[in-house]
Amino acid sequence: MKLKRISLNETEIKFNEEATVFFSYDTPVAAKAGVRYFRTEEKHSPTTTKHLNRWLEDVKCHLKPQSWFEERFFSYAPNDYLLERP
């Protein structure tokens, strides 16, 4: 696992070559699993939206509820973080 501080309020956690989670402030709001990108569908502050847009760089991403990110990050082991749950 590798923590990368992008800026004062932007952080990326890379669990392995396949799974990366992006945080704006203290909130997980986007992720990359293999070649798939995920983005929260929740509306956040203009600053968090700017962080998200910059990190995603206009890639096609799947929208997920904010709870999807929080449940996976805070409830599962890192290797299980991005697995789809029914």
C-alpha positions in Angstrom: 0.0 0.0 0.0 1.3 3.4 -0.9 0.0 6.8 0.2 0.5 9.7 -2.2 -0.3 13.3 -1.1 -1.3 15.1 -4.3 -1.9 18.4 -2.6 -2.9 19.7 0.8 -6.4 18.3 0.5 -6.0 15.6 -2.1 -4.7 12.1 -1.3 -4.4 8.9 -3.3 -4.0 5.4 -1.7 -2.7 2.7 -4.0 -3.4 -0.7 -2.6 -1.7 -2.6 -5.4 -1.3 -2.2 -9.2 -5.0 -2.7 -9.7 -6.7 -0.7 -6.9 -6.4 3.0 -6.1 -8.7 5.2 -4.0 -8.8 9.0 -4.3 -9.7 11.2 -1.3 -10.7 14.8 -1.3 -10.1 16.1 2.2 -11.0 13.1 4.3 -13.6 11.6 2.0 -13.1 8.7 -0.5 -14.8 10.1 -3.6 -13.3 8.1 -6.5 -11.4 4.9 -7.3 -9.7 3.0 -10.0 -9.9 -0.8 -10.2 -8.0 -2.3 -13.1 -9.1 -0.2 -16.1 -12.5 0.9 -14.5 -13.0 4.2 -12.8 -15.7 5.0 -10.2 -16.9 8.3 -9.0 -19.3 9.3 -6.3 -22.7 10.5 -7.5 -23.1 12.7 -4.4 -22.7 16.4 -5.0 -19.8 17.8 -3.0 -18.3 21.3 -2.6 -17.0 23.1 -5.7 -13.4 22.4 -4.5 -14.0 18.6 -4.2 -15.6 18.7 -7.6 -12.5 20.4 -9.0 -10.3 17.7 -7.3 -12.4 14.9 -8.8 -12.4 16.4 -12.3 -8.6 16.9 -12.2 -8.0 13.3 -10.8 -10.3 11.7 -13.3 -9.1 13.8 -16.3 -12.4 13.2 -18.3 -12.1 9.4 -18.2 -15.3 7.4 -18.5 -16.4 6.4 -15.0 -19.2 4.6 -13.3 -21.3 6.5 -10.8 -21.7 5.0 -7.4 -23.4 6.3 -4.2 -21.1 7.8 -1.6 -22.0 4.9 0.7 -20.4 2.5 -1.8 -17.0 4.1 -1.3 -17.3 4.4 2.4 -18.5 0.9 3.0 -15.7 -0.6 0.9 -13.0 1.6 2.3 -14.0 1.5 6.0 -15.5 -2.0 6.2 -13.4 -4.3 4.1 -9.7 -5.3 4.0 -7.8 -3.4 1.3 -7.6 -6.4 -1.1 -11.4 -6.6 -1.0 -12.0 -2.9 -1.3 -13.0 -2.6 -4.9 -14.8 -5.9 -5.4 -18.3 -5.5 -6.7 -20.9 -6.5 -4.1 -24.5 -7.4 -5.1 
